[in-house]
Amino acid sequence: MAGTVAADFSQPNTASPTTVFYSLLIPAAILWFFYWRLSRRNLYKLAEKLPGPPGLPIIGNALDLTGSSHIVFKTIITKGKDFNDVIKLWVGPKLLVFLVDPRDIELVLSSQVYLDKSPEYRFFKPWLGNGLLISSGHKWRAHRKLIAPTFHLNVLKSFLELFNDNSRHVCNKMRALNGKTFDCHDYMSECTVEILLETAMGVSRKTQDQSGFDYAMAVMKMCDILHLRHTKVWLYPDWIFNLTKHAKVQVKLLDVIHSLTKKVIKNKKDAFSKGTRGSLATPEFIKPEEKFEKTKDENKKTIVVEGLSFGQSTGLKDDLDVDDTNDIGEKKRLAFLDLLLESAENGAVISEEEIKEQVDTIMFEGHDTTAAGSSFFLSLMGIHQDIQDKVVEELDQIFGDSERPCTFQDTLEMKYLERCMMETLRMYPPVPVIARHMKEDLKLASGDYVIPKGATVVVATYKLHRLESIYPNPEKFDPDNFLPERQANRHYYAFVPFSAGPRSCVGRKYAMLKLKVILSTILRQFRVHSDLKEQDFRLQADIILKREEGFQVRLEPRKPRAKQAAAS
């Protein structure tokens, strides 16, 4: 027995590998946590001074981001009403700072320092790669410089015939509904996709195997998934997201989206190999006698237009506000995809993969925002019949009894229509927030606040556009907010539906011209009705501002103006 006891004492008391692992892991994790907290001490110190709703320990205000897209949007707007120019939110360890004062917004958007998008934009990468929306640094600057001229005014003028043709096409489709209530966003989405295909991409909508509608619906569902990842902190890590059903759905949606853009590039390359340049699309709904040619004298005119349509009137310029004086015919400008492919052929530093990324980016940004904007516009026309009457009166003065297509000169005369469009963009900006990553501390102009390095700044466009100090009675739809005399003393950064500064929307002139043609064509043919009022809108900000219930309207065909006069 003594020998047995001795034997027991002679064996060493060894710990299992699992015990050793955890005995090392736990102290290491504690040390890492303290180091992480210490490295962020400046962020916490400065964040303490920023106003914002109280949050819970560890998770902060993350519970405010739970629920449907509409509930999340409504909660954020409601919480923000108790604060003025700066609003702080903690989403777990992430600091979000919402800015509302245009002076503060100018500091961010006009800066050459705060150009990087917030880290959450990486969720777009499987879809858009490193396109203009999310790229930064030298690559972003080089590609922006390359792409900006493709949305030059002379290029846009060449698109008028195709804008008109596609506008008539969607009107024919909507006429077939025979006055039934329908979601106009479905029709606007398909229309804006097909216009992009035929103009910026230069291919015919009829030669694609899939419809613009299929593509638009896939984009809408992708935005739902991206919004889900933005608001659900636990879905931030890719390895967790990839385990969910949403990842499988995303793969299928991206297959639909990317298959269209790959076909577009292939078709265009085939045309290039045969020496064909320019759009492959031919108008289907424009009669030969309706086609219009620009004269040499018209080409030589320097266009100076007030408002947002073709350059800012405030004296602030970006790379889209160039002087047309020295751009008369001799300097041939190419449309978007033509220029990218020709640049690649001529040795420009842009690869095939980068061309695909930029096509994916422009296809998304160029259709979804204008589809939402046009749908809000039609809804508001249906609600405000008196304002719709004024728009139609202006269109009657421009077109008279004629059913001719819209010319560029016509769009310049649509002053009241443009004010209605801008007021729509004020109240319902398609991009309701713009997020930037802070690489340095930023001292704000509105008060004694400093946004710390490492925070995410959110330009709250929706709230900015409804500041009573800038827009009296901001909840009222009032196109006169954009009368020249009212705009004259307004801060430039008080209205940023297309962002502003170095990263402003590269296609804003394209969007405004396209919308003018589409919307004027619709209102010349139909009276719009809406059974829902603005207080019934259930807004949701799943990347692009939309309505949870859809954009339900009814269209009543207008009688020709001559018949109306005879009847009266």
C-alpha positions as CSV (number, residue, x, y, z in Angstrom):
1,M,0.0,0.0,0.0
2,A,2.9,2.3,0.8
3,G,4.3,1.5,-2.6
4,T,1.0,2.4,-4.2
5,V,0.9,5.8,-2.5
6,A,4.5,6.4,-3.4
7,A,3.7,5.7,-7.0
8,D,0.8,8.1,-6.9
9,F,3.0,10.9,-5.6
10,S,5.7,10.2,-8.1
11,Q,3.4,11.0,-11.2
12,P,3.4,14.7,-12.1
13,N,0.1,16.6,-12.1
14,T,-0.1,17.7,-15.8
15,A,-2.9,20.0,-17.2
16,S,-4.8,19.2,-20.3
17,P,-4.0,21.1,-23.6
18,T,-7.5,22.7,-23.4
19,T,-6.8,24.1,-20.0
20,V,-3.4,25.5,-21.1
21,F,-5.0,27.1,-24.2
22,Y,-7.7,28.9,-22.2
23,S,-5.3,29.9,-19.4
24,L,-3.3,31.7,-22.1
25,L,-6.2,32.9,-24.2
26,I,-8.1,34.6,-21.5
27,P,-5.2,36.8,-20.2
28,A,-4.3,37.6,-23.9
29,A,-7.9,38.6,-24.6
30,I,-8.0,40.8,-21.5
31,L,-4.7,42.5,-22.5
32,W,-5.9,43.0,-26.0
33,F,-9.1,44.6,-24.8
34,F,-7.3,47.0,-22.5
35,Y,-4.8,47.9,-25.4
36,W,-7.8,48.4,-27.8
37,R,-9.6,50.6,-25.3
38,L,-6.4,52.6,-24.7
39,S,-5.8,53.1,-28.4
40,R,-9.3,54.6,-28.6
41,R,-9.1,56.9,-25.6
42,N,-9.2,60.0,-27.8
43,L,-12.3,58.8,-29.6
44,Y,-14.1,58.1,-26.3
45,K,-12.9,61.4,-24.8
46,L,-14.2,63.5,-27.7
47,A,-17.4,61.4,-28.2
48,E,-18.4,62.2,-24.5
49,K,-18.8,65.8,-25.5
50,L,-21.1,65.1,-28.5
51,P,-24.9,65.2,-28.0
52,G,-27.0,62.1,-28.7
53,P,-29.6,59.8,-27.3
54,P,-28.6,57.6,-24.3
55,G,-27.5,54.0,-25.1
56,L,-27.1,50.8,-23.3
57,P,-23.7,49.4,-22.1
58,I,-21.7,47.6,-24.7
59,I,-24.4,47.7,-27.5
60,G,-25.0,51.4,-27.3
61,N,-28.0,52.4,-29.6
62,A,-27.9,49.1,-31.6
63,L,-31.5,48.2,-30.6
64,D,-32.7,51.3,-32.4
65,L,-31.6,49.6,-35.6
66,T,-33.9,46.6,-35.1
67,G,-37.2,46.0,-37.0
68,S,-38.2,46.6,-40.6
69,S,-36.5,49.2,-42.8
70,H,-39.4,51.6,-42.3
71,I,-39.3,51.1,-38.5
72,V,-35.5,51.8,-38.4
73,F,-35.9,54.9,-40.5
74,K,-38.8,56.2,-38.4
75,T,-36.9,55.5,-35.2
76,I,-33.7,57.4,-36.3
77,I,-35.8,60.4,-37.5
78,T,-37.8,60.5,-34.3
79,K,-34.7,60.2,-32.1
80,G,-33.0,63.0,-34.1
81,K,-35.8,65.5,-33.5
82,D,-34.5,66.1,-30.0
83,F,-31.1,67.3,-31.2
84,N,-30.0,70.1,-33.5
85,D,-26.9,70.1,-35.6
86,V,-24.9,67.1,-34.3
87,I,-26.3,63.7,-33.2
88,K,-24.1,60.9,-31.8
89,L,-25.1,57.2,-31.9
90,W,-23.1,54.2,-30.7
91,V,-23.7,50.9,-32.6
92,G,-21.7,48.5,-30.4
93,P,-18.1,49.9,-30.5
94,K,-18.8,51.9,-33.6
95,L,-19.3,55.7,-33.3
96,L,-21.7,57.3,-35.8
97,V,-21.9,61.1,-35.9
98,F,-24.8,62.6,-37.9
99,L,-24.3,66.1,-39.2
100,V,-27.2,68.4,-40.2
101,D,-25.7,72.0,-40.3
102,P,-24.6,72.9,-43.9
103,R,-21.5,74.5,-42.6
104,D,-20.3,71.3,-41.0
105,I,-21.4,69.3,-44.1
106,E,-19.3,71.6,-46.2
107,L,-16.2,70.8,-44.1
108,V,-16.7,67.1,-44.9
109,L,-17.9,67.0,-48.5
110,S,-15.6,69.8,-49.8
111,S,-12.5,68.3,-48.2
112,Q,-9.7,66.5,-50.1
113,V,-8.9,64.7,-46.8
114,Y,-12.2,63.1,-45.8
115,L,-12.8,61.3,-49.2
116,D,-12.9,57.7,-48.0
117,K,-16.3,56.1,-47.7
118,S,-17.2,54.5,-44.4
119,P,-16.1,50.9,-43.8
120,E,-19.6,49.6,-44.3
121,Y,-19.3,50.3,-48.0
122,R,-17.2,47.2,-48.3
123,F,-20.5,45.3,-48.3
124,F,-20.9,46.5,-51.9
125,K,-17.6,44.9,-53.0
126,P,-18.9,41.6,-54.2
127,W,-21.3,43.6,-56.4
128,L,-19.4,46.7,-57.5
129,G,-15.8,45.8,-56.8
130,N,-13.7,48.9,-56.6
131,G,-15.9,51.1,-58.8
132,L,-16.3,54.9,-58.3
133,L,-18.7,54.5,-55.4
134,I,-16.3,52.8,-53.0
135,S,-12.8,53.2,-54.4
136,S,-10.4,55.8,-53.0
137,G,-6.9,57.2,-53.4
138,H,-5.1,57.3,-56.8
139,K,-7.4,54.7,-58.4
140,W,-10.5,56.7,-57.6
141,R,-8.9,60.0,-58.8
142,A,-7.7,58.4,-62.1
143,H,-11.0,56.7,-62.9
144,R,-13.1,59.8,-61.9
145,K,-11.0,61.9,-64.3
146,L,-11.4,59.4,-67.1
147,I,-15.2,59.0,-66.6
148,A,-16.3,62.6,-65.9
149,P,-16.1,63.8,-69.5
150,T,-18.5,61.0,-70.6
151,F,-21.3,63.0,-68.9
152,H,-20.3,66.2,-70.6
153,L,-23.1,68.4,-72.0
154,N,-22.4,67.6,-75.6
155,V,-22.6,63.9,-74.9
156,L,-25.9,64.3,-73.1
157,K,-27.4,66.3,-76.0
158,S,-26.7,63.3,-78.2
159,F,-28.9,61.1,-75.9
160,L,-32.1,63.2,-76.4
161,E,-33.6,61.0,-79.1
162,L,-33.1,57.8,-77.0
163,F,-34.4,59.5,-73.9
164,N,-37.6,60.4,-75.9
165,D,-37.9,57.0,-77.4
166,N,-37.7,55.2,-74.1
167,S,-40.1,57.7,-72.5
168,R,-42.7,56.9,-75.1
169,H,-42.1,53.2,-74.7
170,V,-42.9,53.3,-70.9
171,C,-45.9,55.5,-71.6
172,N,-47.3,52.9,-74.0
173,K,-46.8,50.2,-71.3
174,M,-48.6,52.3,-68.7
175,R,-51.5,53.2,-71.1
176,A,-52.2,49.4,-71.3
177,L,-53.1,49.4,-67.6
178,N,-56.3,51.3,-68.5
179,G,-56.4,53.5,-65.4
180,K,-55.7,50.8,-62.8
181,T,-53.8,51.6,-59.7
182,F,-50.2,50.3,-60.0
183,D,-46.7,50.7,-58.6
184,C,-45.0,53.2,-60.9
185,H,-41.6,52.4,-59.4
186,D,-41.6,49.1,-61.3
187,Y,-42.1,50.9,-64.6
188,M,-39.6,53.7,-63.8
189,S,-37.0,51.2,-62.8
190,E,-37.3,49.3,-66.0
191,C,-37.3,52.5,-68.0
192,T,-34.2,54.0,-66.4
193,V,-32.3,50.7,-66.8
194,E,-33.1,50.5,-70.5
195,I,-32.2,54.2,-71.0
196,L,-28.8,53.5,-69.4
197,L,-28.3,50.5,-71.6
198,E,-29.0,52.5,-74.8
199,T,-27.2,55.7,-73.9
200,A,-24.2,55.4,-71.5
201,M,-23.6,51.8,-72.4
202,G,-24.5,52.2,-76.1
203,V,-26.3,48.8,-76.6
204,S,-29.8,48.2,-77.7
205,R,-32.3,47.1,-75.0
206,K,-33.8,44.6,-77.5
207,T,-30.5,42.7,-77.9
208,Q,-30.2,41.7,-74.3
209,D,-31.4,38.3,-73.2
210,Q,-32.9,39.6,-69.9
211,S,-35.2,42.5,-69.4
212,G,-34.3,45.7,-67.6
213,F,-37.1,44.8,-65.1
214,D,-35.3,41.6,-64.0
215,Y,-32.1,43.5,-63.5
216,A,-33.9,46.3,-61.5
217,M,-35.7,43.8,-59.3
218,A,-32.4,42.0,-58.5
219,V,-30.9,45.4,-57.6
220,M,-33.8,46.2,-55.3
221,K,-33.4,42.9,-53.5
222,M,-29.6,43.4,-53.2
223,C,-30.2,46.7,-51.6
224,D,-32.5,45.0,-49.0
225,I,-29.6,42.6,-48.1
226,L,-27.1,45.4,-47.9
227,H,-29.4,47.4,-45.7
228,L,-29.8,44.4,-43.5
229,R,-26.0,44.1,-43.0
230,H,-25.8,47.8,-42.3
231,T,-28.3,47.7,-39.5
232,K,-27.6,44.2,-38.0
233,V,-24.2,44.4,-36.3
234,W,-23.8,40.7,-36.0
235,L,-23.8,40.4,-39.8
236,Y,-20.8,42.7,-40.2
237,P,-18.2,39.8,-40.2
238,D,-18.2,38.1,-43.6
239,W,-17.7,34.7,-42.1
240,I,-21.0,35.0,-40.1
241,F,-22.9,36.6,-43.0
242,N,-21.8,33.7,-45.3
243,L,-23.4,31.2,-43.0
244,T,-26.8,32.8,-43.4
245,K,-29.5,32.3,-46.0
246,H,-29.0,35.9,-47.1
247,A,-25.6,35.0,-48.5
248,K,-27.1,32.3,-50.7
249,V,-29.7,34.8,-52.0
250,Q,-27.0,37.4,-52.7
251,V,-25.1,34.9,-54.9
252,K,-28.2,34.3,-57.0
253,L,-28.9,38.0,-57.3
254,L,-25.4,38.9,-58.3
255,D,-25.6,36.3,-61.0
256,V,-28.6,38.1,-62.5
257,I,-26.9,41.5,-62.1
258,H,-23.5,40.6,-63.4
259,S,-24.8,38.5,-66.3
260,L,-26.4,41.6,-67.7
261,T,-23.3,43.8,-67.4
262,K,-21.1,41.0,-68.8
263,K,-23.4,40.7,-71.9
264,V,-23.3,44.5,-72.3
265,I,-19.5,44.6,-72.3
266,K,-19.3,41.6,-74.7
267,N,-21.8,43.1,-77.2
268,K,-20.0,46.4,-77.1
269,K,-16.6,44.7,-77.6
270,D,-18.0,42.8,-80.6
271,A,-19.1,46.0,-82.1
272,F,-15.7,47.6,-81.5
273,S,-14.0,44.7,-83.2
274,K,-16.1,45.5,-86.3
275,G,-15.2,49.2,-86.1
276,T,-18.6,50.3,-84.9
277,R,-18.6,53.2,-82.4
278,G,-21.5,55.0,-80.7
279,S,-24.9,53.6,-79.6
280,L,-26.1,50.4,-81.2
281,A,-29.7,51.3,-80.3
282,T,-32.2,52.6,-82.9
283,P,-35.3,54.6,-81.9
284,E,-38.5,52.5,-82.1
285,F,-41.1,55.1,-81.1
286,I,-39.7,58.2,-82.9
287,K,-41.0,58.6,-86.4
288,P,-38.5,59.6,-89.1
289,E,-40.2,63.0,-89.6
290,E,-39.8,63.7,-85.9
291,K,-36.1,63.3,-85.8
292,F,-34.2,66.5,-85.2
293,E,-30.7,67.4,-86.1
294,K,-28.5,70.0,-84.3
295,T,-27.2,72.8,-86.5
296,K,-23.6,73.8,-86.4
297,D,-24.7,77.2,-84.9
298,E,-26.5,75.4,-82.1
299,N,-23.4,73.2,-81.4
300,K,-21.3,76.3,-81.0
301,K,-23.5,78.0,-78.4
302,T,-22.1,78.1,-74.9
303,I,-24.9,76.9,-72.6
304,V,-25.2,78.8,-69.4
305,V,-28.1,77.4,-67.3
306,E,-29.1,78.3,-63.8
307,G,-30.0,75.7,-61.3
308,L,-28.8,72.1,-61.0
309,S,-29.5,71.0,-64.5
310,F,-26.2,71.8,-66.2
311,G,-23.9,73.3,-63.7
312,Q,-24.1,75.1,-60.4
313,S,-25.0,78.8,-60.4
314,T,-23.3,79.6,-57.1
315,G,-19.8,79.9,-58.4
316,L,-18.6,76.6,-56.9
317,K,-17.4,74.3,-59.7
318,D,-16.5,70.7,-59.8
319,D,-15.2,68.5,-62.6
320,L,-18.6,68.4,-64.3
321,D,-18.8,72.2,-64.5
322,V,-16.4,72.8,-67.3
323,D,-16.4,75.6,-69.9
324,D,-18.0,74.4,-73.1
325,T,-16.5,77.3,-75.1
326,N,-13.5,75.4,-76.4
327,D,-15.3,72.2,-77.0
328,I,-16.8,72.8,-80.4
329,G,-17.0,69.8,-82.6
330,E,-13.2,69.4,-83.0
331,K,-13.0,67.6,-79.7
332,K,-15.2,64.5,-80.1
333,R,-16.4,63.3,-76.7
334,L,-17.4,59.7,-76.2
335,A,-20.2,58.1,-74.2
336,F,-19.3,56.1,-71.1
337,L,-18.6,52.5,-72.3
338,D,-17.2,53.7,-75.6
339,L,-14.6,55.8,-73.8
340,L,-13.6,53.0,-71.3
341,L,-13.1,50.5,-74.1
342,E,-11.3,52.9,-76.4
343,S,-9.1,54.1,-73.5
344,A,-8.2,50.4,-72.7
345,E,-7.3,49.9,-76.4
346,N,-5.1,53.0,-76.4
347,G,-3.1,51.9,-73.4
348,A,-4.9,53.7,-70.5
349,V,-4.4,52.2,-67.1
350,I,-7.8,50.4,-66.9
351,S,-8.1,46.7,-66.9
352,E,-11.0,44.5,-68.1
353,E,-12.0,43.9,-64.5
354,E,-12.0,47.6,-63.7
355,I,-14.2,48.3,-66.8
356,K,-16.7,45.7,-65.5
357,E,-16.6,47.3,-62.0
358,Q,-17.3,50.8,-63.4
359,V,-20.1,49.4,-65.6
360,D,-21.7,47.7,-62.6
361,T,-21.4,51.0,-60.6
362,I,-22.9,53.3,-63.2
363,M,-25.7,50.8,-63.9
364,F,-26.7,50.8,-60.2
365,E,-26.2,54.4,-59.4
366,G,-27.6,55.6,-62.8
367,H,-30.9,53.8,-62.6
368,D,-32.0,53.2,-58.9
369,T,-31.7,56.8,-57.8
370,T,-33.6,58.3,-60.8
371,A,-36.2,55.5,-60.6
372,A,-36.9,56.5,-57.0
373,G,-36.8,60.3,-57.7
374,S,-39.2,60.0,-60.6
375,S,-41.6,57.7,-58.6
376,F,-41.7,60.2,-55.7
377,F,-42.3,63.0,-58.3
378,L,-45.3,61.2,-59.9
379,S,-46.7,60.4,-56.4
380,L,-46.5,64.1,-55.4
381,M,-48.1,65.2,-58.7
382,G,-50.9,62.8,-58.0
383,I,-51.4,64.4,-54.5
384,H,-51.0,68.0,-55.4
385,Q,-53.3,68.4,-58.4
386,D,-53.0,72.2,-58.4
387,I,-49.2,72.0,-58.8
388,Q,-49.6,69.3,-61.5
389,D,-51.9,71.8,-63.4
390,K,-49.2,74.4,-63.3
391,V,-46.6,71.9,-64.7
392,V,-49.0,71.0,-67.5
393,E,-49.7,74.6,-68.3
394,E,-46.0,75.2,-68.7
395,L,-45.7,72.1,-71.0
396,D,-48.6,73.4,-73.0
397,Q,-46.9,76.7,-73.5
398,I,-43.7,74.9,-74.7
399,F,-45.3,72.2,-76.9
400,G,-48.8,73.6,-77.8
401,D,-50.9,71.0,-79.7
402,S,-47.8,69.2,-80.9
403,E,-46.9,65.7,-79.9
404,R,-43.3,66.1,-81.1
405,P,-40.4,64.8,-79.0
406,C,-38.7,67.0,-76.4
407,T,-35.6,68.9,-77.6
408,F,-32.7,70.2,-75.5
409,Q,-34.0,73.7,-75.8
410,D,-37.4,72.6,-74.5
411,T,-35.8,71.2,-71.3
412,L,-34.2,74.7,-70.7
413,E,-37.7,76.2,-70.7
414,M,-39.1,73.7,-68.2
415,K,-38.5,76.1,-65.3
416,Y,-41.5,75.1,-63.1
417,L,-41.1,71.4,-63.8
418,E,-37.4,71.7,-62.7
419,R,-38.5,73.5,-59.5
420,C,-40.9,70.6,-58.8
421,M,-38.2,68.1,-59.4
422,M,-35.8,69.9,-57.1
423,E,-38.5,70.2,-54.4
424,T,-39.1,66.4,-54.7
425,L,-35.3,65.8,-54.3
426,R,-35.4,68.1,-51.3
427,M,-38.2,66.3,-49.5
428,Y,-37.3,62.8,-50.6
429,P,-33.6,62.7,-51.5
430,P,-32.9,59.3,-53.2
431,V,-29.7,59.0,-51.1
432,P,-30.9,59.9,-47.6
433,V,-27.5,59.6,-46.0
434,I,-23.8,60.0,-47.1
435,A,-21.2,58.3,-44.8
436,R,-17.5,59.1,-44.6
437,H,-14.7,57.6,-42.5
438,M,-12.7,60.2,-40.5
439,K,-9.0,59.8,-41.0
440,E,-8.3,62.8,-38.8
441,D,-10.1,64.8,-36.0
442,L,-12.5,67.3,-37.4
443,K,-13.4,70.6,-35.6
444,L,-17.0,71.5,-36.5
445,A,-18.1,75.0,-37.5
446,S,-21.6,74.8,-35.8
447,G,-20.3,74.5,-32.2
448,D,-17.5,73.5,-29.9
449,Y,-17.4,69.9,-31.1
450,V,-14.6,67.8,-32.5
451,I,-15.4,64.6,-34.4
452,P,-12.6,62.1,-33.5
453,K,-10.5,60.2,-35.9
454,G,-12.0,56.7,-36.4
455,A,-15.6,57.8,-36.3
456,T,-18.0,57.5,-39.2
457,V,-19.6,60.8,-40.2
458,V,-23.1,60.6,-41.6
459,V,-24.4,63.5,-43.6
460,A,-28.1,63.4,-42.8
461,T,-29.4,64.6,-46.1
462,Y,-33.1,63.9,-45.3
463,K,-32.9,65.9,-42.0
464,L,-30.8,68.7,-43.6
465,H,-33.4,69.2,-46.4
466,R,-36.1,69.7,-43.8
467,L,-34.4,72.2,-41.5
468,E,-37.0,74.9,-40.7
469,S,-34.2,77.5,-40.4
470,I,-33.4,77.0,-44.1
471,Y,-36.8,75.9,-45.6
472,P,-39.8,77.6,-44.0
473,N,-42.6,75.1,-43.5
474,P,-40.3,72.3,-44.5
475,E,-43.0,69.5,-44.5
476,K,-44.9,71.3,-47.2
477,F,-44.3,70.5,-50.9
478,D,-43.5,73.9,-52.2
479,P,-41.7,74.2,-55.6
480,D,-41.2,77.9,-54.9
481,N,-38.5,77.0,-52.5
482,F,-36.3,76.9,-55.6
483,L,-37.2,80.3,-57.0
484,P,-33.9,82.1,-57.9
485,E,-34.4,84.7,-55.2
486,R,-34.9,82.1,-52.5
487,Q,-31.9,80.2,-53.6
488,A,-29.7,83.2,-53.8
489,N,-28.9,83.5,-50.0
490,R,-29.1,79.8,-49.2
491,H,-26.0,78.0,-48.2
492,Y,-24.7,75.9,-51.1
493,Y,-24.5,72.8,-48.9
494,A,-28.1,73.2,-47.7
495,F,-29.2,71.1,-50.7
496,V,-27.1,68.1,-51.6
497,P,-29.3,65.5,-53.4
498,F,-26.3,64.6,-55.6
499,S,-23.8,65.1,-52.8
500,A,-21.3,67.9,-53.5
501,G,-17.6,68.6,-53.7
502,P,-14.9,66.2,-55.1
503,R,-17.1,63.1,-54.7
504,S,-20.3,64.6,-56.1
505,C,-22.4,62.4,-58.3
506,V,-20.7,62.1,-61.7
507,G,-24.0,61.7,-63.5
508,R,-26.1,64.5,-61.9
509,K,-26.5,66.4,-65.2
510,Y,-27.4,63.1,-67.0
511,A,-30.0,62.4,-64.3
512,M,-31.6,65.8,-64.5
513,L,-31.9,65.8,-68.3
514,K,-33.2,62.3,-68.4
515,L,-35.8,63.0,-65.7
516,K,-37.0,66.1,-67.5
517,V,-37.6,64.2,-70.7
518,I,-39.3,61.2,-69.0
519,L,-41.5,63.2,-66.6
520,S,-42.5,65.8,-69.2
521,T,-43.5,63.0,-71.7
522,I,-45.6,61.3,-69.0
523,L,-47.4,64.5,-67.9
524,R,-48.1,65.5,-71.6
525,Q,-50.0,62.2,-72.0
526,F,-51.5,61.5,-68.6
527,R,-53.0,63.1,-65.5
528,V,-51.6,61.4,-62.4
529,H,-53.8,60.5,-59.4
530,S,-52.8,59.2,-56.0
531,D,-55.2,57.9,-53.3
532,L,-52.5,58.1,-50.6
533,K,-51.3,61.4,-49.1
534,E,-47.8,62.2,-48.0
535,Q,-48.6,61.4,-44.3
536,D,-49.4,57.8,-45.6
537,F,-45.8,57.3,-46.9
538,R,-44.0,54.6,-45.1
539,L,-40.4,55.6,-45.9
540,Q,-37.6,53.2,-45.8
541,A,-33.9,53.9,-46.5
542,D,-32.6,50.6,-47.8
543,I,-29.6,52.3,-49.4
544,I,-32.0,54.3,-51.7
545,L,-35.0,56.1,-50.1
546,K,-38.2,54.3,-51.1
547,R,-41.7,53.6,-49.8
548,E,-42.5,50.4,-48.1
549,E,-46.0,50.2,-49.6
550,G,-44.7,51.0,-53.1
551,F,-45.5,54.0,-55.3
552,Q,-49.2,53.5,-56.0
553,V,-50.7,55.9,-58.6
554,R,-53.4,55.9,-61.3
555,L,-53.0,57.5,-64.8
556,E,-55.8,59.1,-66.7
557,P,-55.1,59.7,-70.4
558,R,-55.2,63.4,-71.2
559,K,-57.4,64.7,-74.1
560,P,-55.4,66.4,-76.8
561,R,-55.3,70.1,-76.1
562,A,-57.2,71.1,-79.2
563,K,-60.1,68.8,-78.2
564,Q,-60.1,70.2,-74.7
565,A,-60.4,73.7,-76.0
566,A,-63.3,72.7,-78.3
567,A,-65.1,70.9,-75.5
568,S,-64.9,74.0,-73.3
